[in-house]
Structures are given as structure tokens and as C-alpha cells.
């Protein structure tokens, strides 16, 4: 069991970490001053000095216990400094995704009545300046970076982070006793943060996570998944999301491990070899991209290269399934010929990946397992702080999200009778328990207090018996939790058959030709797919076959291209039940992105948005069927 500092609130966490590490020359955060430089460590002595200065500044601005302070920033050191200072004085961190437009930022700032607003780059500062006058409770904006825009810089309500930190440093002695009293005044039932939903079904809702919610989840997750002060984590998922916040931040620093900040989400593949992380918190999208890149490289190679690759993968699968003997020697050869190159891309030191946010396709899970790279798939929601279940090292099972973590109870509710038909508490581990599918429910200290000033939405989510309704369908398989799909994502075809699109899409995304896919077919006689091709693969095919085009819109209209995808769809559909088979498709010229609104910042598809945006293409697919 890892040794973490004792703490019952997040206010105590930086204090107790400082007591343990200050003066020990122990680094906690690492960042690059600029893209061309190397990573530089930030030691605990500097961290606690900056946090105390920031906390003193907040006190000088009369930020009271329970007041809201907003952060709109990418993952970076300043984010952590502000957050730890907020926690120490008993404030509430209101976190915003950097991809949000100014209108949604304004709504969240108004709804939460945020008083101070910290922003990172000029892009984020521009949003803050635009909405400031409409946010009556907002006192000032603090910019992490020096504004290049003269107009923004000269706004009387805009201050620079460095100046604020220096100002706070002048008041540290003055507020020394007040700060200590504020730390002691924080109760475990106090709200620590408001994390607003992505707003795909209406106005964003602010999930109220208490200190107890997060601290209990940190302790349980750390007991379930081992990491210690020798580990290094590359942080790139948004810190405003509960997955990275709990697992990739609080849990990591609580045991003395170190955090390296990726320069951006787009530089993760470049930063991995530089950082050589031992632990990475990720979403399936990263693994899908790595897998498809490798498969594409192999398929473009010689027949000999393909045979070696396939032999290595099969050898790795036998070895990971427990077959040793001669396989052990063969695995050494497979590593040298194939898998060591893959490991080098990750930095060569990864001990484990933790994957959440969406289902990990089984084929990709098996491939990484064969390569000797452990992916622990887990499951949870923002509203559960977030972890409910996760695989454990040495007990990984492909296709499931693992065992329920300590202190948490997960139930399965029959969708017809609304009765709880099975439940497992994290201490039980009944490896023989299996159940029929139903809605996944959760009870435990990790369950949110509710939605900020929204009792109606809270009652919809948490019933009178204290069960939080996840909206996900799943079942227990030999004591492990297996996710089927979202209830609201379920497609009911014209014949009344229930079809869950998630597993179908995951299967198709393992094709080298397909980057993204969304299954459609509500109330129709067959299923169809909206497909975003892997344009790197497709452009090579076009070049090899003399297909002329200047834009993707033209490329996807070539009959030869359509025939490639027709064959691929037919081949993959053989694995599906008759009512699940993809009978038709449309190729789309542009990737689904956060910026264009089709996916959330944690890479989940916004199906309603896509259905509206591509309504004409969907109607065209089914027009003859409706006639």
C-alpha cells in the first residue's frame, strides 16, 4: 500500500505535504519555460511559498469561506497554485474548459457568482474581458500570461499573475494566523469545487463535489491502483475534469509522485519520450491513435514485416494469458523486434496507463497487453468524484472496467421493474457474481452533494434511497463491472430492437481506414454510419491510385474510395447481429472536434449535435427506406 500524507480535507493536503517535503529538495511539478527548452523542476519549497502568497492575496481580497473563484486555463503550474490556495482558505474552485465560448463562460460565472477569475493565455483573457461587465459579482481578472493585446492589458480589472503573487507575498506574515485558522475551519462536508457539465442536454449544471467526495476517492483509488513517490506522470487531460483532477493531480501529489505538464494535448507523443513517465492518465483516444499508427505502418511494410508483427502480437497474447515456457523466450525476441519500439515511443518507463472517460475497444486493450503495456480501464462520472470501479494490476480483464473500489457500492437496476437486482461493495470482491444488464447505480462517500442551485436536476440524478443513477447500462461479470452503453444513446430500430452504438463504433474504429464513427438508425429498418476517414491513410491510397483532389470533400466522392469503405463495412459487419449490421454509410470531410462542438473536452461524442449537424446526410441514407 502506498504511503500518502494524512489528510481529511484538500485544505490540509498542501500543508501536510509541505511539512513532509519542504527542505528535502523534492520536486513536485515540472514545466517547460518555452517549447524549445527542457523540463524544469519546481520544488516543494517554491510551491508552498507560492501557494501561501496566493492564499494571502485571496484573503486580502476578502474571499470568504465558500466564495467561488474561477479558473479558465490549460494544465499548468499556475493552475495548481491557485487551486491549492483556494482549498486552503475554504473557497470553491469553479473550473472551466478552455474550449468553452465566451457565452458559456459568462453563464457559469454568473450562475456560480464567481468573484475572482484566473485565466491563462490571451485567447482566454479575451473571453474574460468580453463577459466581465455582465458578471456583477466578478471583481477582477488575473492573467497567467502577459497580455499582448494592449486594450486587454490596460483594462483596470485585469491584473498579472506575477504581480498578484508578489502582492500576496507582502501579506503572508499579516495573514499567517488567519490562513491557519481558515485551513482548520474547512469541513470535509464543505464544497471544494463546482464542475460544470458540458451542457449537451441544455444549460450546464454545476456538480458540487465536497472535500469528502474527492478525498475519499483519492484514498480509495490509491489503495486500488498503486503509485508512490518514485512515479512520474505526464498530465494532459483537462484539470477542470474530475478524472484528471482526482487521479492525475490530487492522488499523484498526495503520495509524493511528480507531475510533468504536457505543452498541449497535441504534443503528448513528443513529450512522452522527453518525460519518460511511469504513469499516465488517459482516454481511449490516445491508445486508438497509437494503435492505428502502428497498424498503418505495418500494412504499408513488406510481407516479411507483416508476418513478424503478427507473430509478435500472437506471442505477446500467449505470454500475457499466462502461457510461459518456450513462449517466454519467444516474447524476448518479440520485444526486440517489435514491442521495444512501441515502448520507446511512450518513453520506455511506463508502468501503467489508466484509461477512463469512454470504453476502451477490446482489440486495442489486447494489443497493448500483448506488448507488455498495462492499461487499467476504469469507470466513473464527474458526479462520483469520479472513480467507481477499475481494473487492478495483475487482475486486468479485457472488456470490463474492473472491480468496485473500496468504500463504494455499485448496483444494477432492472430497467423494467426499477428494482436493484445486484450490488457489490468495494470491500467484497465477489468474483463469482454475475448479473443481467441494467442501469448502473452508485452509493458512497464519493457521490456528489448535488447540482449547484438545481434541486430538480439533483432529484433526477439521486433517488430517495441515496442511489445515484448513472444513465449507463452495464452488468456484473464474475465480480467485475462491464459497461454496455448509455441509456440515452440506445437506438430502437423500426422493429423495436434495442441497439447500443458504442461497442459497434469501438469495433469499427480499429480499422485503419476509420478515424471516427457514429452509428445512426433510430426508428429505421437498418443501421448506418457517419464515418470520418483516416485522411492520412486515405490520401496515400488516392496517391497510389492516381485519384485527383484538392479538398477532402472531393476525395470522399471518388467511387474507388467509396468501394474501399463498402468492403470494410461489410467485413466488420460480419461480426454483428443482423439488426446491428451497418447497411449504409456516409463519409464526412471533417474530423469531429471539441472546437466544432461535436465532442466534449474528454472526447465523448455529442450525438445530438452530430444528428442535427448532419441531418441532411442521415435523411439521405434513409430516404428510400421511408418511401
C-alpha positions in Angstrom: 0.0 0.0 0.0 1.4 3.4 -1.0 2.2 5.9 1.7 0.2 9.1 1.3 0.2 12.1 3.6 -2.7 12.0 6.1 -5.4 14.5 5.2 -9.2 14.7 5.6 -9.7 17.9 3.5 -8.0 19.3 0.5 -7.1 22.3 2.7 -4.9 20.1 4.8 -3.2 18.5 1.7 -0.7 21.2 0.8 0.0 21.9 4.5 0.9 18.3 5.2 2.8 17.8 2.0 4.9 20.9 2.8 5.6 19.6 6.3 6.9 16.4 4.8 8.8 17.7 1.8 9.9 21.3 2.3 13.7 21.4 2.8 14.1 17.9 1.2 14.8 19.3 -2.3 11.8 17.3 -3.5 10.3 18.3 -6.9 6.6 18.1 -7.4 5.8 19.9 -10.7 7.7 20.2 -13.9 7.1 22.5 -16.9 8.8 23.9 -20.0 9.6 27.7 -19.9 9.3 27.6 -23.7 8.8 24.9 -26.4 12.5 24.8 -27.2 13.7 24.3 -23.6 13.9 21.3 -21.4 11.6 20.5 -18.5 12.4 22.4 -15.3 11.5 21.1 -11.8 9.6 23.2 -9.3 10.4 22.1 -5.7 8.1 21.9 -2.8 9.8 24.9 -1.1 8.8 27.1 -4.1 5.3 25.5 -4.4 4.3 26.2 -0.8 5.8 29.7 -0.9 3.7 30.5 -4.0 0.6 28.9 -2.6 0.8 30.8 0.7 1.4 34.0 -1.3 -1.7 33.3 -3.4 -3.8 32.4 -0.4 -2.8 35.6 1.3 -3.7 37.6 -1.8 -7.2 35.9 -1.8 -7.6 36.8 1.8 -6.6 40.4 1.1 -9.4 40.5 -1.5 -11.9 39.3 1.2 -12.6 36.0 -0.4 -14.7 34.3 2.3 -15.2 30.7 3.2 -17.4 29.2 0.4 -16.8 32.0 -2.1 -16.2 30.9 -5.7 -13.0 31.5 -7.6 -12.9 30.6 -11.3 -10.0 29.2 -13.4 -10.0 29.1 -17.2 -6.7 27.6 -18.1 -4.8 24.7 -19.7 -2.9 22.3 -17.4 0.0 24.3 -15.9 1.7 25.1 -12.7 -0.2 28.3 -12.1 -3.5 26.3 -12.1 -2.2 24.1 -9.2 -1.0 27.2 -7.2 -4.4 28.9 -7.5 -6.3 25.7 -6.7 -4.3 24.8 -3.6 -4.7 28.4 -2.4 -8.4 28.2 -2.9 -8.6 24.9 -1.0 -6.6 26.3 1.9 -8.9 29.3 2.5 -12.1 27.2 2.1 -13.1 28.7 -1.2 -14.7 26.8 -4.1 -12.8 26.2 -7.3 -15.0 26.8 -10.4 -13.3 25.2 -13.3 -14.0 26.0 -16.9 -12.9 24.2 -20.0 -10.7 26.3 -22.3 -12.7 25.2 -25.3 -15.9 27.0 -24.0 -17.1 30.0 -25.9 -17.4 33.3 -24.0 -21.2 32.9 -23.8 -20.9 29.7 -21.8 -18.2 31.1 -19.7 -20.5 34.0 -18.8 -23.3 31.7 -17.9 -21.1 29.7 -15.5 -19.5 32.8 -13.9 -23.0 34.3 -13.4 -24.6 31.1 -12.1 -21.8 30.4 -9.6 -21.4 34.1 -8.7 -17.6 33.8 -9.1 -15.7 36.7 -7.5 -12.2 36.3 -9.0 -11.3 34.8 -12.4 -7.9 33.4 -13.3 -7.2 32.9 -17.0 -4.2 31.6 -18.9 -3.5 32.8 -22.5 -4.6 35.8 -24.5 -7.4 33.8 -26.0 -8.8 33.1 -22.6 -8.3 36.6 -21.4 -10.3 37.9 -24.4 -13.3 35.8 -23.2 -13.0 37.2 -19.7 -12.8 40.8 -20.9 -15.9 40.2 -23.1 -18.0 39.0 -20.3 -16.7 41.0 -17.3 -19.3 43.8 -17.4 -22.1 41.2 -17.5 -20.9 39.4 -14.4 -21.9 41.5 -11.5 -20.1 39.5 -8.8 -16.8 39.4 -10.6 -14.2 41.8 -9.0 -11.2 41.2 -11.1 -9.4 39.0 -13.7 -5.9 37.7 -13.2 -3.9 36.7 -16.3 -1.2 34.0 -16.1 0.4 35.3 -19.3 1.3 38.9 -20.1 -1.3 40.2 -22.5 -0.1 41.0 -26.0 -3.3 42.9 -26.7 -2.8 46.4 -25.4 -6.5 47.0 -24.9 -6.8 44.0 -22.6 -3.7 44.9 -20.7 -5.0 48.4 -19.9 -8.3 47.2 -18.5 -8.5 48.4 -14.9 -9.9 45.0 -13.7 -7.1 42.9 -15.3 -4.0 42.0 -13.2 -1.0 39.9 -13.9 -0.4 36.6 -12.0 3.2 37.5 -11.2 2.1 40.9 -9.8 -0.6 39.3 -7.8 1.8 36.7 -6.4 4.3 39.4 -5.4 1.5 41.4 -3.7 0.3 38.3 -1.8 3.9 37.7 -0.6 3.9 41.0 1.1 0.9 39.9 3.2 2.0 36.4 4.2 3.1 37.4 7.7 0.0 39.5 8.2 -2.4 36.7 7.3 -0.3 33.8 8.8 -2.7 33.2 11.7 -5.8 33.8 9.6 -4.6 31.3 7.0 -4.0 28.6 9.6 -7.5 29.3 11.1 -9.1 29.1 7.6 -7.4 25.7 6.9 -8.7 24.3 10.3 -12.2 25.7 9.6 -12.6 23.7 6.4 -15.0 20.8 7.0 -15.0 17.6 5.0 -18.6 18.2 4.0 -17.8 21.6 2.6 -17.9 22.0 -1.2 -14.5 22.0 -2.7 -15.3 22.5 -6.4 -18.1 23.1 -8.9 -17.5 21.1 -12.1 -20.0 22.1 -14.8 -21.3 19.5 -17.2 -20.6 20.0 -20.9 -24.2 21.1 -21.4 -25.1 18.7 -24.2 -28.7 18.5 -22.9 -29.4 22.1 -22.0 -27.7 24.5 -19.7 -24.6 23.3 -17.9 -25.1 22.0 -14.4 -22.6 22.5 -11.6 -21.8 19.3 -9.8 -20.9 20.1 -6.2 -18.0 17.9 -5.1 -17.2 18.1 -1.4 -13.8 17.6 0.2 -15.0 14.3 1.5 -16.1 13.3 -2.0 -12.7 13.9 -3.5 -10.5 12.8 -0.6 -12.4 9.5 -0.1 -11.9 8.9 -3.9 -8.2 9.7 -3.8 -7.6 7.3 -0.9 -9.7 4.5 -2.4 -8.2 4.9 -5.9 -4.7 5.0 -4.5 -5.4 1.8 -2.5 -6.8 0.2 -5.6 -4.1 1.3 -8.0 -0.6 1.6 -6.6 1.7 4.6 -7.2 4.3 6.1 -5.0 6.9 8.9 -4.7 9.1 7.3 -7.4 6.4 7.7 -10.1 6.3 10.4 -12.8 3.0 11.4 -14.5 2.6 13.3 -17.8 -0.5 15.5 -17.3 -2.5 16.4 -20.4 -6.2 15.7 -19.8 -8.1 18.8 -18.6 -7.7 19.5 -14.9 -11.1 21.0 -14.9 -12.4 17.4 -15.4 -12.8 15.3 -12.3 -10.8 12.3 -13.8 -7.5 14.2 -14.2 -8.2 16.3 -11.0 -8.6 13.3 -8.7 -6.4 10.7 -10.3 -3.8 12.8 -12.2 -3.4 15.6 -9.6 -4.5 15.1 -6.0 -3.8 11.3 -5.9 -0.4 11.8 -7.5 0.9 14.6 -5.3 -0.6 13.0 -2.1 1.9 10.2 -2.3 4.8 12.4 -3.4 4.9 11.5 -7.1 5.8 14.1 -9.6 3.7 15.8 -12.3 5.0 16.9 -15.7 2.8 19.2 -17.7 2.5 18.4 -21.4 2.9 21.5 -23.6 -0.5 20.8 -25.0 -2.8 17.9 -25.9 -1.2 17.9 -29.4 2.4 17.4 -28.1 1.8 14.4 -25.9 3.5 12.0 -28.3 6.5 14.4 -28.4 6.6 14.9 -24.6 6.4 11.2 -23.6 10.0 10.4 -24.7 11.2 13.6 -23.0 9.4 12.9 -19.7 9.7 9.1 -19.6 6.5 8.9 -17.4 5.9 5.8 -15.3 2.1 6.6 -15.0 -0.3 8.2 -17.5 -4.0 9.0 -17.0 -5.6 9.0 -20.4 -8.7 8.5 -22.5 -9.1 5.7 -25.2 -8.5 8.2 -28.0 -4.7 8.2 -27.3 -4.5 4.4 -27.4 -6.6 4.3 -30.6 -4.3 6.8 -32.3 -1.1 4.9 -31.3 -2.6 1.5 -32.4 -3.8 2.8 -35.7 -0.5 4.4 -36.4 1.3 1.1 -35.8 -1.2 -0.9 -37.8 -0.9 1.5 -40.7 2.9 1.3 -40.6 2.8 -2.5 -40.7 0.3 -2.7 -43.5 2.5 -0.3 -45.6 5.5 -2.6 -45.0 6.7 -5.8 -46.6 5.1 -9.2 -46.3 8.0 -10.2 -44.0 7.4 -7.2 -41.7 3.7 -8.1 -41.5 4.5 -11.7 -40.6 6.9 -10.7 -37.9 4.4 -8.2 -36.5 1.5 -10.8 -36.4 3.8 -13.4 -34.9 4.9 -10.9 -32.2 1.4 -10.0 -31.3 0.3 -13.6 -31.1 3.3 -14.4 -28.9 2.5 -11.5 -26.7 -1.0 -12.6 -26.3 0.0 -16.1 -25.3 2.5 -14.7 -22.8 0.0 -12.3 -21.3 -2.5 -15.1 -20.9 -0.1 -17.0 -18.6 1.5 -19.4 -21.1 5.2 -19.4 -20.3 7.9 -22.0 -21.1 9.1 -21.6 -24.7 6.8 -18.5 -25.0 9.0 -16.6 -22.5 12.0 -16.9 -24.9 9.8 -16.0 -27.9 8.5 -13.0 -26.0 12.1 -11.7 -25.6 12.5 -11.9 -29.3 9.1 -10.3 -30.0 10.0 -7.4 -27.7 13.3 -6.8 -29.5 11.8 -7.0 -33.0 8.5 -5.1 -32.4 7.4 -4.0 -28.9 10.5 -2.2 -27.7 10.0 0.3 -30.5 6.4 1.0 -29.2 7.6 1.3 -25.6 10.3 3.8 -26.7 7.5 6.0 -28.1 6.0 6.1 -24.6 9.3 7.0 -23.0 10.3 3.4 -22.2 9.4 3.6 -18.5 5.6 3.4 -18.4 4.5 1.1 -15.6 0.8 1.5 -16.2 -1.8 3.5 -18.1 -5.1 4.3 -16.5 -7.9 4.7 -19.1 -11.3 6.3 -18.4 -13.9 8.6 -19.9 -15.1 6.1 -22.5 -14.9 2.4 -23.4 -11.6 1.0 -24.5 -12.0 -1.2 -27.6 -11.1 -4.8 -26.6 -8.9 -5.3 -29.6 -6.8 -2.3 -28.6 -6.7 -3.4 -24.9 -5.5 -6.9 -26.0 -2.8 -5.4 -28.3 -1.3 -3.2 -25.5 -1.4 -6.2 -23.2 0.4 -8.3 -25.7 3.0 -5.5 -26.0 3.6 -5.6 -22.2 2.0 -2.2 -21.6 -0.6 -2.4 -18.9 -3.8 -0.4 -19.4 -6.1 -0.3 -16.3 -9.5 0.6 -17.6 -11.7 2.3 -15.1 -15.2 3.9 -14.8 -16.9 6.8 -13.2 -18.7 10.1 -13.6 -18.0 13.6 -12.6 -20.8 13.3 -10.1 -19.0 10.3 -8.4 -15.7 12.2 -8.0 -15.2 10.2 -10.4 -13.9 6.7 -9.9 -16.4 3.9 -9.2 -14.6 0.8 -10.5 -11.2 0.0 -12.0 -9.1 -2.9 -13.0 -6.2 -3.8 -10.7 -2.6 -4.6 -11.8 -2.2 -8.3 -12.4 -6.0 -8.8 -12.5 -6.8 -7.0 -15.7 -9.7 -8.4 -17.7 -10.3 -7.3 -21.3 -13.7 -5.7 -21.9 -14.6 -4.8 -18.3 -13.9 -1.8 -16.1 -12.8 -3.8 -13.2 -13.7 -4.2 -9.5 -15.6 -1.7 -7.4 -13.2 0.4 -5.5 -13.1 0.4 -1.6 -15.8 2.3 0.1 -18.1 2.5 -2.9 -21.2 0.4 -3.6 -22.4 -0.2 -7.2 -25.8 -1.6 -8.0 -27.6 -2.8 -11.2 -31.2 -1.8 -11.6 -33.6 -3.7 -13.8 -34.8 -1.3 -16.4 -38.4 -2.7 -16.4 -39.1 -3.2 -12.7 -36.7 -0.5 -11.3 -35.5 -3.0 -8.7 -31.9 -3.4 -7.7 -31.1 -6.9 -8.9 -27.4 -7.0 -7.8 -24.9 -4.9 -5.9 -21.2 -5.0 -4.9 -19.4 -3.1 -2.3 -15.7 -2.4 -2.8 -14.6 -4.5 0.1 -16.5 -7.6 -1.1 -14.9 -8.6 -4.4 -17.3 -11.5 -5.1 -15.6 -13.0 -8.1 -18.4 -15.4 -8.8 -21.2 -12.7 -9.1 -22.7 -12.1 -12.5 -25.9 -10.3 -13.4 -28.3 -9.4 -16.1 -27.8 -5.9 -17.7 -29.5 -2.9 -16.1 -28.8 0.7 -15.2 -25.7 1.2 -13.1 -26.2 2.9 -9.7 -23.8 4.2 -7.1 -23.7 4.9 -3.4 -20.8 6.0 -1.3 -18.8 8.9 0.1 -17.8 9.8 -3.5 -21.3 10.7 -4.6 -21.7 14.5 -5.1 -23.8 16.6 -2.8 -26.0 17.6 -5.8 -26.1 20.2 -8.5 -25.5 23.8 -7.6 -28.8 25.6 -7.0 -30.7 22.9 -9.1 -32.7 20.7 -6.8 -34.8 19.4 -9.7 -31.8 18.0 -11.5 -30.4 16.7 -8.3 -33.5 14.7 -7.6 -33.4 13.3 -11.1 -29.9 12.0 -10.5 -30.1 10.8 -6.9 -33.2 8.9 -5.7 -34.7 8.8 -2.2 -32.7 5.7 -1.3 -29.4 7.6 -2.0 -28.6 5.8 -5.3 -27.0 7.9 -7.9 -28.4 7.0 -11.3 -25.6 7.0 -13.9 -27.7 6.6 -17.0 -25.3 3.9 -18.1 -26.2 0.3 -18.8 -24.0 -2.5 -17.5 -23.8 -5.7 -15.6 -21.5 -7.7 -13.4 -19.4 -10.4 -15.0 -17.5 -12.6 -12.4 -17.5 -9.7 -9.9 -16.2 -7.1 -12.5 -18.3 -4.3 -13.9 -18.9 -4.3 -17.6 -20.4 -1.3 -19.4 -22.8 -1.7 -22.3 -23.6 1.8 -23.3 -25.5 5.0 -22.3 -29.3 4.5 -21.8 -29.9 7.7 -23.8 -27.6 6.5 -26.6 -29.7 3.4 -27.1 -31.2 3.2 -30.6 -34.5 1.5 -31.0 -35.0 0.4 -34.6 -38.2 0.1 -36.5 -38.7 -3.5 -35.3 -38.3 -2.5 -31.7 -34.9 -4.0 -31.2 -32.6 -2.2 -28.8 -29.1 -1.4 -30.2 -26.2 0.1 -28.3 -24.0 2.0 -30.7 -20.9 2.3 -28.5 -19.5 -1.2 -28.9 -20.2 -1.2 -32.6 -18.4 2.1 -33.1 -15.4 0.9 -31.0 -15.1 -2.2 -33.2 -15.1 -0.1 -36.4 -12.6 2.4 -35.1 -9.9 -0.4 -35.1 -10.0 -0.2 -38.9 -7.0 1.7 -40.3 -9.4 3.4 -42.7 -11.7 4.9 -40.0 -10.8 7.7 -37.6 -14.2 8.3 -36.1 -17.7 6.9 -36.5 -21.2 7.5 -35.2 -23.9 4.9 -35.7 -27.4 6.1 -36.6 -30.8 4.4 -37.3 -33.4 5.4 -34.7 -36.8 4.0 -35.7 -35.3 2.8 -39.0 -35.2 -0.6 -40.6 -31.4 -0.8 -40.6 -28.3 0.8 -39.0 -26.0 3.2 -40.8 -22.8 5.0 -40.0 -21.4 8.5 -40.3 -17.7 8.0 -40.9 -14.7 10.3 -40.6 -12.0 8.6 -42.6 -8.3 8.5 -41.5 -7.3 11.0 -44.1 -3.6 10.2 -43.8 -4.3 6.6 -44.9 -6.9 7.7 -47.5 -4.6 10.3 -49.1 -1.9 7.7 -49.6 -4.5 5.4 -51.2 -5.5 8.3 -53.5 -1.9 9.0 -54.5 -1.2 5.3 -55.2 -4.3 5.0 -57.3 -4.0 8.3 -59.2 -7.1 9.9 -57.7 -7.0 13.7 -58.1 -8.4 16.0 -55.4 -7.7 19.3 -53.7 -10.0 19.0 -50.8 -11.3 16.2 -48.6 -14.8 17.0 -49.8 -13.7 15.9 -53.3 -11.7 12.9 -52.2 -14.6 11.2 -50.4 -16.7 11.4 -53.6 -14.4 9.1 -55.7 -16.1 5.8 -56.4 -12.9 3.9 -55.7 -12.9 5.4 -52.2 -16.5 4.5 -51.6 -15.8 1.0 -52.7 -12.9 0.7 -50.1 -15.3 1.7 -47.3 -18.1 -0.5 -48.6 -15.8 -3.6 -48.4 -14.5 -2.5 -44.9 -18.1 -2.0 -43.6 -19.2 -5.4 -45.0 -16.2 -7.2 -43.5 -16.6 -5.8 -40.0 -20.4 -6.2 -40.0 -20.0 -10.0 -40.2 -19.2 -9.9 -36.5 -22.5 -8.2 -35.7 -26.1 -9.5 -35.1 -28.4 -9.0 -38.1 -30.2 -6.0 -36.5 -26.8 -4.4 -35.7 -25.2 -4.7 -39.1 -24.2 -1.4 -40.8 -26.1 -1.4 -44.1 -25.1 2.0 -45.4 -22.8 4.9 -44.6 -21.8 8.4 -45.5 -18.2 9.7 -45.4 -17.6 13.1 -43.8 -14.9 15.5 -44.8 -14.0 16.9 -41.4 -13.0 15.4 -38.1 -15.3 15.7 -35.0 -13.6 18.2 -32.7 -14.1 20.0 -29.4 -13.8 23.3 -31.3 -16.6 22.5 -33.7 -18.8 21.2 -30.9 -19.2 17.5 -31.9 -17.2 16.1 -29.0 -16.7 17.1 -25.4 -13.3 18.1 -24.0 -12.9 14.5 -22.7 -13.5 13.1 -26.2 -17.1 11.9 -25.8 -19.3 12.2 -28.8 -22.2 14.7 -28.7 -24.7 12.6 -30.6 -27.5 15.1 -30.6 -25.2 17.8 -32.0 -24.0 15.4 -34.7 -27.5 14.3 -35.5 -28.5 18.0 -36.0 -25.4 19.0 -37.9 -25.6 16.1 -40.4 -29.4 15.8 -40.5 -29.3 16.0 -44.3 -26.8 13.2 -44.7 -28.8 11.0 -42.3 -32.1 11.8 -44.1 -30.4 10.9 -47.4 -29.4 7.5 -46.1 -32.9 6.5 -45.1 -34.9 8.3 -47.8 -35.6 5.2 -49.9 -36.3 3.2 -46.8 -39.0 5.7 -45.8 -40.6 5.8 -49.2 
